[in-house]
Amino acid sequence: MLATALAKMSRNGVSAALARTGAVAAHMSTSAQAAQLEQSVLFESNGATRTYVLNRASKLNALNADMLKLMRPQLEQWSKSDLCKIIVGTGVGRAFCAGGDVATVLQHSLDVATRPKAIEFFKDEFEMDYILSALPKPYVTILDGITVGGGVGLAVGAPFRVATEKSVFAMPETKIGYCPDVGASFFLSKIDGEIGTYLSLTSETLTGREVFELGFATHFVSSRTVPNLLTRLSDLEDPSSAMIDKTIEDHHAKRLPDEPVGKLTGRTRQALDMAFRHNTVEEIVEDLTKLTATSDETVAKWASETLKTLHMRSPTSLKVALEAVRRGKEMTLLEALQMEMGIATAYCSGASTDFSAGITAVLVDKTRGRPTWSPDKLNDVTDLIVRQFFEKDSSYLSAMPILTPPDFLLSGKQNPMRFALPSEDAILQIVKSKARKDPISLSDLLAHFDNLHSRKQGVAEKVVEVVRRRCDVIGNQGSEVVDCKEQ
């Protein structure tokens, strides 16, 4: 009886212990899951693919200092790992990344004691942007949602940038009394025509397929196919860049018959390139004012709306942004980021009160009217004011740190346009080739670029749009020739 009782007590003890162990394990598992859900950046391994997932859905994955400090060591580790063959960047919810946490940066900048934190944020962010542009592994970004400001910086240096119908792309800094950064002075200055200047000054938004057609994305797929695309990429055992390109290209979403063309095409685009070619904001405004009286109603409406948009923006930001994008055209990415580090330092150091006025009005109070800018008018923003954001002897740049990216990066960086649609200049160069006496036929031109870009989807549409806007296309359908002597 005693032995039986002792055995029963033992079994009960074991059962209780197992129950306690199970409860502890369940609690730990739940806690681990909760901790992962709360972590602002998740890191995943799947086959040869390594993925960072921006995980602040309620904040549209806006970057903060903690996220940047999580990402850098993980990216450095992946870059040196033989098991990692592809690095992928994506985000949860409705956004890839809706920019940086500038409200916190502003609060830090207003107090001399915390101002170094504001400047450090920009340094960490810009170095991260450079690292991602020069990874020694193929880098793929999924722009399936809002991708603005700081989010653009994370994405735009990738050789594979995948847009979807949900993509929303913008550099909105002049709205908040700041200047486009994260390398914008580099990549906006090198995009076709004056699209980059226009986006830099106006903060206007591109959506869906036009993000791809204007060169900010290299591929366009349907949002619903993204999970399958990521699976296909992870299945690649030893992928070359060509294999990655083909895998993404296999998921291309073709234009639907009733799908509207991009808003920055045709005569509107001609007007844009003409108005925004100038090196002063005053001349841009003057040309836009003239265009409001043109007989083309579409162009006149666009010019009028653009003037209203520019009026809403900070006059100081407009002039600083234009100066930056013009200087950036002759710079490397690292040089451009260093220049932008100076601009950010100047804003944090009080070079313009518009930084505070803009963020407070737009992001904090969420007012719809024009913020209280100072100076309030373009003519009052002198060259002296603009120079204090750029010149080395400016007192507002005295605290500017030097960007120090790590030494494991590719020395030549990845080419962000290698897998994009052909540039306008490349198309016109073939059309105007001096080696050819007679105009080239449209069919030969299309065949040339189709072959050059390995039958990439969207190439024919891009070539046709450019030559019809910039050249004379003569003849009947099927036998047209392209002649382009202008410019």
GULO-740827 format. One record per residue (C-alpha): residue number from 1; residue in three letters; x, y, z. Coordinates in pm, whole numbers, plus 50000, padded with zeros to 5 digits. Layout:
N
    n  res   east  north     up
  NUM  ALA      X      Y      Z
...
END
This chain:
487
    n  res   east  north     up
    1  MET  50000  50000  50000
    2  LEU  50278  50236  50093
    3  ALA  50469  50158  49773
    4  THR  50155  50213  49567
    5  ALA  50089  50543  49736
    6  LEU  50446  50659  49685
    7  ALA  50431  50561  49317
    8  LYS  50108  50752  49273
    9  MET  50257  51058  49442
   10  SER  50562  51030  49215
   11  ARG  50346  51012  48905
   12  ASN  50145  51312  49020
   13  GLY  50465  51502  49085
   14  VAL  50599  51423  48742
   15  SER  50269  51524  48584
   16  ALA  50270  51851  48775
   17  ALA  50631  51915  48678
   18  LEU  50553  51841  48314
   19  ALA  50254  52072  48332
   20  ARG  50469  52350  48479
   21  THR  50738  52292  48216
   22  GLY  50477  52303  47941
   23  ALA  50331  52623  48077
   24  VAL  50675  52782  48099
   25  ALA  50760  52668  47745
   26  ALA  50428  52800  47613
   27  HIS  50488  53130  47791
   28  MET  50839  53154  47652
   29  SER  50714  53073  47302
   30  THR  50440  53334  47329
   31  SER  50687  53585  47470
   32  ALA  50931  53512  47186
   33  GLN  50655  53560  46930
   34  ALA  50545  53881  47099
   35  ALA  50905  54006  47110
   36  GLN  50945  53930  46740
   37  LEU  50622  54112  46658
   38  GLU  50747  54413  46856
   39  GLN  51092  54415  46691
   40  SER  51108  54700  46443
   41  VAL  51308  54501  46185
   42  LEU  51277  54126  46130
   43  PHE  51548  53914  45970
   44  GLU  51468  53596  45779
   45  SER  51670  53320  45613
   46  ASN  51514  53111  45338
   47  GLY  51743  52900  45121
   48  ALA  52013  53127  44984
   49  THR  51801  53437  45042
   50  ARG  51836  53670  45340
   51  THR  51554  53919  45397
   52  TYR  51510  54222  45620
   53  VAL  51147  54308  45689
   54  LEU  51064  54658  45815
   55  ASN  50811  54587  46089
   56  ARG  50643  54908  46207
   57  ALA  50314  54877  46019
   58  SER  50133  55129  46240
   59  LYS  50401  55387  46150
   60  LEU  50416  55279  45783
   61  ASN  50762  55138  45858
   62  ALA  50912  55483  45907
   63  LEU  51281  55459  45994
   64  ASN  51405  55543  46340
   65  ALA  51748  55523  46498
   66  ASP  51687  55180  46651
   67  MET  51598  55029  46312
   68  LEU  51917  55159  46154
   69  LYS  52129  55020  46437
   70  LEU  51960  54681  46400
   71  MET  52007  54665  46025
   72  ARG  52371  54758  45979
   73  PRO  52540  54471  46168
   74  GLN  52302  54218  46013
   75  LEU  52374  54345  45661
   76  GLU  52746  54334  45730
   77  GLN  52716  53975  45849
   78  TRP  52513  53870  45543
   79  SER  52757  54044  45311
   80  LYS  53040  53828  45440
   81  SER  52845  53500  45454
   82  ASP  52906  53237  45186
   83  LEU  52556  53100  45249
   84  CYS  52389  53430  45158
   85  LYS  52340  53470  44781
   86  ILE  52062  53732  44763
   87  ILE  51958  54010  45003
   88  VAL  51594  54120  44990
   89  GLY  51433  54427  45147
   90  THR  51060  54445  45214
   91  GLY  50809  54579  45465
   92  VAL  50488  54476  45637
   93  GLY  50149  54636  45580
   94  ARG  50077  54919  45338
   95  ALA  50432  55044  45301
   96  PHE  50785  54947  45222
   97  CYS  50901  55254  45416
   98  ALA  50733  55592  45455
   99  GLY  51052  55786  45528
  100  GLY  51242  55878  45841
  101  ASP  51113  55970  46185
  102  VAL  51174  56341  46126
  103  ALA  50945  56456  46408
  104  THR  51184  56298  46661
  105  VAL  51483  56436  46470
  106  LEU  51332  56785  46489
  107  GLN  51280  56761  46866
  108  HIS  51641  56655  46913
  109  SER  51765  56937  46687
  110  LEU  51588  57211  46883
  111  ASP  51797  57154  47196
  112  VAL  52173  57207  47177
  113  ALA  52224  56922  47423
  114  THR  52040  56668  47205
  115  ARG  52128  56810  46864
  116  PRO  52410  56557  46811
  117  LYS  52142  56282  46819
  118  ALA  51960  56448  46527
  119  ILE  52279  56475  46324
  120  GLU  52378  56119  46414
  121  PHE  52045  55991  46279
  122  PHE  52118  56140  45938
  123  LYS  52473  56002  45943
  124  ASP  52349  55652  46024
  125  GLU  52076  55678  45761
  126  PHE  52302  55803  45483
  127  GLU  52569  55542  45556
  128  MET  52299  55274  45545
  129  ASP  52185  55404  45205
  130  TYR  52540  55384  45075
  131  ILE  52594  55035  45215
  132  LEU  52279  54910  45042
  133  SER  52389  55064  44712
  134  ALA  52724  54883  44724
  135  LEU  52644  54542  44872
  136  PRO  52870  54262  44744
  137  LYS  52558  54045  44702
  138  PRO  52261  54098  44463
  139  TYR  52005  54320  44636
  140  VAL  51631  54315  44562
  141  THR  51380  54564  44704
  142  ILE  51003  54515  44694
  143  LEU  50825  54851  44663
  144  ASP  50479  54708  44724
  145  GLY  50322  55014  44883
  146  ILE  50433  55352  45014
  147  THR  50800  55422  44939
  148  VAL  50889  55783  45012
  149  GLY  51180  55983  45151
  150  GLY  51400  55758  45361
  151  GLY  51231  55453  45207
  152  VAL  51351  55564  44866
  153  GLY  51703  55583  45006
  154  LEU  51689  55219  45115
  155  ALA  51558  55107  44777
  156  VAL  51688  55321  44496
  157  GLY  52047  55191  44494
  158  ALA  51936  54830  44448
  159  PRO  52002  54677  44105
  160  PHE  51659  54507  44133
  161  ARG  51372  54735  44237
  162  VAL  51028  54578  44203
  163  ALA  50725  54807  44182
  164  THR  50359  54701  44192
  165  GLU  50025  54866  44127
  166  LYS  50031  54966  44496
  167  SER  50361  55154  44473
  168  VAL  50356  55517  44589
  169  PHE  50687  55696  44529
  170  ALA  50787  56050  44633
  171  MET  51055  56270  44781
  172  PRO  50828  56497  44992
  173  GLU  51087  56701  45179
  174  THR  51007  57049  45043
  175  LYS  50659  57005  45195
  176  ILE  50815  57012  45542
  177  GLY  51071  57286  45489
  178  TYR  51359  57047  45429
  179  CYS  51551  56923  45122
  180  PRO  51545  56585  44942
  181  ASP  51825  56371  45084
  182  VAL  51921  55997  45109
  183  GLY  52112  56039  44782
  184  ALA  51836  56227  44598
  185  SER  52080  56483  44463
  186  PHE  52255  56191  44292
  187  PHE  51971  55976  44157
  188  LEU  51722  56253  44077
  189  SER  51985  56442  43880
  190  LYS  52054  56140  43658
  191  ILE  51700  56034  43570
  192  ASP  51559  56115  43222
  193  GLY  51513  56482  43134
  194  GLU  51401  56706  43419
  195  ILE  51176  56454  43593
  196  GLY  51415  56451  43889
  197  THR  51418  56830  43920
  198  TYR  51038  56836  43906
  199  LEU  50999  56571  44175
  200  SER  51267  56729  44393
  201  LEU  51098  57069  44400
  202  THR  50729  56981  44392
  203  SER  50731  56670  44617
  204  GLU  50479  56521  44372
  205  THR  50393  56151  44383
  206  LEU  50436  55875  44127
  207  THR  50214  55570  44150
  208  GLY  50206  55215  44016
  209  ARG  50349  55148  43672
  210  GLU  50491  55498  43621
  211  VAL  50743  55430  43900
  212  PHE  50877  55159  43667
  213  GLU  50837  55348  43340
  214  LEU  51026  55653  43467
  215  GLY  51320  55443  43589
  216  PHE  51278  55444  43967
  217  ALA  51194  55073  43958
  218  THR  51354  54812  43733
  219  HIS  51059  54571  43721
  220  PHE  50680  54579  43756
  221  VAL  50475  54291  43894
  222  SER  50127  54244  44039
  223  SER  50112  54281  44415
  224  ARG  49944  53942  44450
  225  THR  50240  53768  44285
  226  VAL  50501  53905  44527
  227  PRO  50488  53605  44767
  228  ASN  50542  53364  44479
  229  LEU  50826  53579  44344
  230  LEU  51001  53573  44681
  231  THR  50962  53195  44695
  232  ARG  51110  53159  44347
  233  LEU  51406  53376  44443
  234  SER  51471  53170  44755
  235  ASP  51469  52853  44543
  236  LEU  51768  52977  44339
  237  GLU  52073  52788  44470
  238  ASP  52362  52983  44318
  239  PRO  52194  53271  44134
  240  SER  52364  53503  43890
  241  SER  52230  53853  43834
  242  ALA  52090  53738  43499
  243  MET  51900  53455  43671
  244  ILE  51752  53695  43927
  245  ASP  51651  53934  43650
  246  LYS  51480  53657  43454
  247  THR  51301  53529  43764
  248  ILE  51155  53873  43834
  249  GLU  51086  53934  43464
  250  ASP  50882  53610  43452
  251  HIS  50638  53776  43695
  252  HIS  50596  54096  43491
  253  ALA  50243  54236  43489
  254  LYS  50156  54352  43138
  255  ARG  49965  54673  43078
  256  LEU  49590  54623  43060
  257  PRO  49405  54750  42749
  258  ASP  49218  55017  42946
  259  GLU  49508  55109  43175
  260  PRO  49580  55485  43156
  261  VAL  49922  55608  43045
  262  GLY  50146  55790  43290
  263  LYS  50064  56153  43365
  264  LEU  50415  56277  43277
  265  THR  50415  56186  42908
  266  GLY  50353  56353  42573
  267  ARG  50309  56732  42568
  268  THR  50295  56756  42945
  269  ARG  50636  56596  42961
  270  GLN  50767  56831  42691
  271  ALA  50643  57126  42897
  272  LEU  50797  56984  43214
  273  ASP  51142  56941  43058
  274  MET  51128  57292  42916
  275  ALA  51017  57464  43237
  276  PHE  51238  57277  43484
  277  ARG  51561  57297  43280
  278  HIS  51660  57626  43446
  279  ASN  51912  57678  43725
  280  THR  51698  57925  43920
  281  VAL  51355  57869  44070
  282  GLU  51247  58214  43949
  283  GLU  51304  58112  43586
  284  ILE  51112  57789  43639
  285  VAL  50819  57984  43780
  286  GLU  50838  58229  43490
  287  ASP  50814  57952  43230
  288  LEU  50531  57779  43415
  289  THR  50343  58110  43425
  290  LYS  50376  58142  43047
  291  LEU  50252  57785  43002
  292  THR  49929  57860  43187
  293  ALA  49825  58066  42884
  294  THR  49903  57798  42623
  295  SER  49625  57673  42397
  296  ASP  49684  57314  42507
  297  GLU  49435  57279  42794
  298  THR  49611  56978  42946
  299  VAL  49946  57156  42958
  300  ALA  49789  57480  43082
  301  LYS  49615  57294  43365
  302  TRP  49932  57109  43459
  303  ALA  50133  57434  43467
  304  SER  49871  57607  43679
  305  GLU  49857  57321  43929
  306  THR  50236  57303  43943
  307  LEU  50258  57675  44022
  308  LYS  50011  57630  44308
  309  THR  50216  57339  44436
  310  LEU  50541  57535  44431
  311  HIS  50372  57823  44613
  312  MET  50289  57584  44899
  313  ARG  50651  57476  44935
  314  SER  50920  57644  45143
  315  PRO  51097  57905  44926
  316  THR  51427  57825  45099
  317  SER  51378  57453  45044
  318  LEU  51304  57508  44675
  319  LYS  51629  57693  44621
  320  VAL  51839  57457  44830
  321  ALA  51685  57154  44656
  322  LEU  51752  57295  44308
  323  GLU  52113  57379  44398
  324  ALA  52164  57029  44540
  325  VAL  52024  56845  44239
  326  ARG  52236  57054  44001
  327  ARG  52554  56993  44201
  328  GLY  52471  56625  44239
  329  LYS  52478  56567  43865
  330  GLU  52858  56581  43868
  331  MET  52905  56381  44190
  332  THR  52943  56020  44292
  333  LEU  52680  55883  44529
  334  LEU  52911  55910  44829
  335  GLU  52998  56269  44739
  336  ALA  52629  56353  44703
  337  LEU  52546  56194  45037
  338  GLN  52827  56390  45203
  339  MET  52688  56712  45054
  340  GLU  52344  56617  45185
  341  MET  52501  56546  45525
  342  GLY  52606  56909  45525
  343  ILE  52258  57024  45428
  344  ALA  52101  56811  45704
  345  THR  52350  56946  45958
  346  ALA  52269  57303  45853
  347  TYR  51895  57246  45896
  348  CYS  51949  57080  46236
  349  SER  52173  57370  46339
  350  GLY  51911  57636  46267
  351  ALA  52006  57756  45919
  352  SER  51634  57781  45844
  353  THR  51331  57794  46073
  354  ASP  51130  57632  45794
  355  PHE  51241  57286  45911
  356  SER  51056  57337  46238
  357  ALA  50761  57524  46084
  358  GLY  50707  57262  45814
  359  ILE  50725  56951  46034
  360  THR  50502  57112  46296
  361  ALA  50240  57219  46042
  362  VAL  50238  56912  45819
  363  LEU  50320  56621  46051
  364  VAL  50224  56739  46400
  365  ASP  49929  56980  46362
  366  LYS  49837  56833  46019
  367  THR  49716  57169  45889
  368  ARG  49610  57195  45524
  369  GLY  49714  57553  45465
  370  ARG  50052  57695  45372
  371  PRO  50299  57682  45663
  372  THR  50453  58005  45786
  373  TRP  50776  58010  45588
  374  SER  51061  58252  45652
  375  PRO  51159  58404  45415
  376  ASP  50808  58388  45272
  377  LYS  50892  58473  44910
  378  LEU  51139  58336  44658
  379  ASN  51297  58674  44591
  380  ASP  51383  58709  44958
  381  VAL  51587  58388  44962
  382  THR  51928  58529  44875
  383  ASP  52230  58347  44738
  384  LEU  52393  58405  45077
  385  ILE  52115  58208  45249
  386  VAL  52151  57922  45003
  387  ARG  52531  57910  45030
  388  GLN  52519  57855  45406
  389  PHE  52385  57504  45333
  390  PHE  52678  57417  45105
  391  GLU  52996  57614  45171
  392  LYS  53261  57459  45397
  393  ASP  53312  57784  45588
  394  SER  52943  57805  45684
  395  SER  52903  57813  46061
  396  TYR  52597  57591  46022
  397  LEU  52815  57310  45883
  398  SER  53074  57310  46162
  399  ALA  52920  57001  46327
  400  MET  52897  56803  46001
  401  PRO  53038  56449  46043
  402  ILE  53223  56263  45768
  403  LEU  53045  55956  45634
  404  THR  53247  55639  45693
  405  PRO  53103  55336  45512
  406  PRO  53269  54999  45585
  407  ASP  53549  54862  45369
  408  PHE  53379  54534  45266
  409  LEU  53164  54707  45004
  410  LEU  53200  54677  44628
  411  SER  53448  54939  44514
  412  GLY  53254  55013  44196
  413  LYS  52908  54972  44353
  414  GLN  52620  54798  44186
  415  ASN  52474  54965  43876
  416  PRO  52119  55067  43975
  417  MET  52015  55113  43611
  418  ARG  52157  54792  43465
  419  PHE  51821  54613  43464
  420  ALA  51600  54921  43420
  421  LEU  51436  55034  43098
  422  PRO  51673  55207  42852
  423  SER  51735  55574  42924
  424  GLU  51606  55846  42698
  425  ASP  51962  55950  42613
  426  ALA  52050  55593  42509
  427  ILE  51750  55579  42277
  428  LEU  51824  55915  42117
  429  GLN  52191  55828  42076
  430  ILE  52097  55537  41849
  431  VAL  51844  55746  41658
  432  LYS  52097  56025  41596
  433  SER  52400  55802  41528
  434  LYS  52648  55975  41299
  435  ALA  52757  55641  41160
  436  ARG  52425  55610  40978
  437  LYS  52337  55839  40685
  438  ASP  51966  55761  40664
  439  PRO  51703  55774  40941
  440  ILE  51654  55446  41125
  441  SER  51328  55258  41088
  442  LEU  51111  55228  41397
  443  SER  51107  54850  41360
  444  ASP  51490  54835  41353
  445  LEU  51509  55065  41653
  446  LEU  51268  54846  41850
  447  ALA  51457  54531  41749
  448  HIS  51788  54686  41862
  449  PHE  51663  54763  42214
  450  ASP  51464  54441  42238
  451  ASN  51784  54249  42174
  452  LEU  51998  54474  42393
  453  HIS  51766  54428  42690
  454  SER  51697  54057  42635
  455  ARG  51334  54109  42539
  456  LYS  51257  54294  42861
  457  GLN  50891  54385  42908
  458  GLY  50816  54756  42872
  459  VAL  51112  54838  42645
  460  ALA  50904  54882  42328
  461  GLU  50657  55113  42505
  462  LYS  50945  55325  42640
  463  VAL  51117  55353  42300
  464  VAL  50794  55449  42122
  465  GLU  50705  55712  42385
  466  VAL  51047  55875  42361
  467  VAL  51071  55890  41981
  468  ARG  50714  56018  41938
  469  ARG  50783  56294  42191
  470  ARG  51136  56385  42083
  471  CYS  51159  56293  41712
  472  ASP  50973  56287  41381
  473  VAL  50813  55950  41307
  474  ILE  50736  55943  40935
  475  GLY  50549  55689  40723
  476  ASN  50268  55437  40754
  477  GLN  50233  55187  41034
  478  GLY  50484  54908  40987
  479  SER  50717  55117  40773
  480  GLU  50781  55423  40992
  481  VAL  51122  55585  41006
  482  VAL  51254  55794  41294
  483  ASP  51439  56119  41230
  484  CYS  51571  56325  41519
  485  LYS  51797  56620  41442
  486  GLU  51681  56849  41721
  487  GLN  51868  56909  42048
END
